[in-house]
């Protein structure tokens, strides 16, 4: 079985407008939500092999909560910051394991979740978690089509 867990980083703090986007931390709500979401996911008994995270402070912090709850060390990937859906999926598949979590940003997270769900998810709010599973033991089904090229308007 192949598992992909998408987590959009928790709510960030916009209190310092001069702070570089990459360096924005989580606000109080984000810290609360990340801890609670991580514990809820861990309570499901899900088992993951890898946790990939954007290098942005808000994503790294969110990933830290999930890593602590799931017993995984987050692996930081510069390429996940602002990445399109195809890059997020490629990073997960390229890790070479069966079950991967990716903590990153919109719009890539929402686009990927929407495409993998067949359009049923819609917008992923901050700290949203989406779990996708395929019965195949490899990533071929998930990566068969580039999600950036998918269109629901086609017949």
RAZIMO-V544482 format. One line per field, one symbol per residue. ss: DSSP state (2 for helix, 1 for strand, 0 for the rest). psi: psi as a letter, one per 30 degrees, with the letter a starting at -180 (. if undefined). Layout:
ss->???
psi->???
This chain:
ss->01111111000100000000222001022222222222222220000001111000222222222222220000110222000022222222220000111111000222222222000000000000111111000000000000222000000
psi->kkkkkkjkllklkgfiffkkefgklkaeeeeeeeeeeeeeeeffgkklfkjkklfkeeeeeeeeeeeeefhkkkjkjeffjgkleeeeeeeeeffglejkkkjallfeeeeeeeeffggfeakjlkgkkkkkkkfkglgeeegfkjfffkkffk.
